Amino acid sequence: MIDQIKSYLNEVQSFHSTSPQEIENFRIRFLGKKGLLNSLFVEFKNVPNTEKKEIGQQINTLKNAINEKIQELKSQSTESQQNSNKTDLTLPAENEPVGSRHPVSIVRNQICEIFNKIGFTIAEGPEIENDWHLFSGLNFPPEHPARDMQDTFFIEKNPDIMLRTHTSSVQIRVMQSGKPPLRQIFPGRVFRNEAISARSHCIFHQVEGLYIDENVSFADLKQTLVFFAREMFGMDSKIRLRPSYFPFTEPSAEMDVSCTICNGTGCNICKYTGWLEILGCGMVDPNVLDNTGISSEQYTGFAFGMGIERIALLKYQIKDIRILFENDIRFLHQFSGTI
Ligand code: DAH
């Protein structure tokens, strides 16, 4: 019996394979119900007591050797499979998913491009502002409601430090640091202490425009805005200017563009008026020029400001502004391929 066990042991030690099927056959041959190990145990019952100890030890050694061998071969087999996957250089490359630009970025880039064409350069200002740049320099009277805590996120009081509520603050910065002619746009993020709803958010984006030179007139403002509307919404777009009020412009106006969806015939997007409100604008108030050290005797200028989200909603016919901030991949994917 000892010789039999030894020959099995030799067989186990010299066995080698990476094929899962062959390894399984090997396991069944030795460890299966009717396998060689079990028949050794059956025979073991008839071994005389004097030899039991030695033969028992031999069978145990064989059993351990079988188990170790199977373990070793199995791990080699999965390793070799993994390696062969890794090294197959002939496989076609997997497509990496390409991201898409956010609709707010798409519209901001478009606005910048349109104004670049007619000589406006881009500048940016800080999101955290002081009272002078945000309100006082822009001719806001001390009791103006926009200065209220309800509209503005304050960071500090006395002296007042706050998150900017509009990009008009950048006007003051460039007028203080530069000399006319100034022809620039200022894209950026703004913050308002407002309840979030389908139509408004507490964080959004604006683009501000400023043109200051000798003899700049309201006609220049109007032509600039007509050019913008046609580039943005199509050559058939019409604009209309309604008188309005802003502390930093005089006269001031709000601009509507003919509804891009119904072409002015009336639909639920334009609330059956045929017009969509797009931006605020006006001639820079002489007080603002004087506040920033630019002579209001020598220079005039115009300014305008628009909300980027608002234009994105109209352009893509989105009904709820909140979806622009949710980063839902199913929504964002729709804009892939647009620059
Ligand atoms: N700052 C204004 C707002 O946030 C928008 C605006 C209106 C900007 C008139 C201007 C302007 O430059 O002339 O509502």
Boltz pocket constraint, residues with backbone or C-beta under 6 A from the ligand:
constraints:
  - pocket:
      binder: B
      contacts: [[A, 165], [A, 166], [A, 167], [A, 168], [A, 208], [A, 209], [A, 246], [A, 248], [A, 249], [A, 253], [A, 279], [A, 280], [A, 281], [A, 282], [A, 303], [A, 304], [A, 305], [A, 306]]
      max_distance: 6.0
